[in-house]
């Protein structure tokens, strides 16, 4: 992911650099360095933004009834389910089991 793609992803998602820094628990200087191209965007950050874009598209398609944005092609719902499972999160409130 280039610095331009990184910046565009934040804009499309409506996330300010300072908010993204807080979200992923890094300094604002790190996010600024990625945005300006002084430091390459880490792969995990690029993947995180892809997942956020996919979730945003799913929300638009299934909750708002809008057509998903073409920029999220390549990220499948199965990918999101795998991430949720890895984080030990239920896919929906009905998936929660009694402990």
C-alpha positions as CSV (number, residue, x, y, z in Angstrom):
1,X,0.0,0.0,0.0
2,X,1.4,3.4,-1.0
3,X,1.2,6.5,1.2
4,X,-1.4,7.8,-1.2
5,X,-3.5,4.7,-1.0
6,X,-3.2,4.8,2.8
7,X,-4.4,8.4,2.9
8,X,-7.3,7.7,0.5
9,X,-8.4,4.7,2.6
10,X,-8.6,6.9,5.7
11,X,-10.6,9.5,3.7
12,X,-13.0,6.9,2.3
13,X,-13.6,5.4,5.7
14,X,-14.0,8.9,7.3
15,X,-11.2,8.4,9.8
16,X,-8.8,11.2,10.7
17,X,-5.1,10.4,11.1
18,X,-5.2,11.2,14.8
19,X,-8.2,8.9,15.3
20,X,-6.6,6.1,13.4
21,X,-3.5,6.4,15.5
22,X,-5.6,6.1,18.7
23,X,-7.5,3.2,17.2
24,X,-4.4,1.1,16.5
25,X,-2.5,2.4,19.5
26,X,0.4,4.1,17.7
27,X,1.7,7.6,17.8
28,X,0.3,10.3,15.5
29,X,3.9,10.7,14.2
30,X,3.8,7.1,12.9
31,X,0.6,7.6,11.0
32,X,1.9,10.9,9.6
33,X,5.1,9.2,8.5
34,X,3.0,6.6,6.6
35,X,0.7,9.3,5.1
36,X,3.7,11.3,3.8
37,X,5.7,8.4,2.6
38,X,8.6,9.0,4.9
39,X,8.0,5.4,6.2
40,X,6.4,2.6,4.3
41,X,2.9,1.6,5.4
42,X,3.3,-1.7,7.4
43,X,1.6,-4.7,5.8
44,X,-0.6,-5.3,8.9
45,X,-1.9,-1.7,8.6
46,X,-2.7,-2.1,5.0
47,X,-4.6,-5.4,5.7
48,X,-6.4,-3.7,8.6
49,X,-7.6,-0.9,6.3
50,X,-8.8,-3.5,3.8
51,X,-10.8,-5.3,6.4
52,X,-12.3,-2.0,7.6
53,X,-13.2,-1.2,4.0
54,X,-14.8,-4.6,3.6
55,X,-16.8,-4.2,6.8
56,X,-17.9,-0.7,5.7
57,X,-19.0,-2.2,2.3
58,X,-20.9,-5.0,4.1
59,X,-22.6,-2.5,6.3
60,X,-23.6,-0.4,3.3
61,X,-24.9,-3.4,1.4
62,X,-26.7,-5.3,4.1
63,X,-27.8,-2.6,6.5
64,X,-28.2,0.4,4.3
65,X,-29.1,-1.5,1.1
66,X,-26.4,0.2,-1.0
67,X,-24.1,-1.4,-3.5
68,X,-20.7,-2.3,-2.1
69,X,-17.8,-0.1,-3.2
70,X,-15.6,-1.8,-5.8
71,X,-12.4,-1.0,-3.8
72,X,-13.1,-3.9,-1.4
73,X,-12.9,-6.6,-4.1
74,X,-10.7,-9.5,-3.0
75,X,-11.7,-9.3,0.7
76,X,-14.3,-12.1,1.3
77,X,-16.9,-12.4,4.0
78,X,-15.0,-15.7,5.0
79,X,-11.9,-13.6,5.7
80,X,-13.9,-11.5,8.1
81,X,-15.4,-14.5,9.8
82,X,-11.9,-15.9,10.2
83,X,-10.7,-12.7,11.8
84,X,-13.7,-12.7,14.2
85,X,-13.0,-16.3,15.1
86,X,-9.4,-15.6,15.7
87,X,-10.4,-12.7,18.0
88,X,-12.8,-15.1,19.8
89,X,-15.8,-12.9,18.8
90,X,-19.2,-14.1,17.9
91,X,-20.4,-13.5,14.3
92,X,-23.8,-12.3,15.7
93,X,-25.4,-11.8,19.0
94,X,-27.2,-15.2,18.5
95,X,-23.8,-16.9,18.3
96,X,-23.0,-16.2,22.0
97,X,-23.1,-19.3,24.2
98,X,-23.5,-19.4,27.9
99,X,-20.2,-19.7,29.8
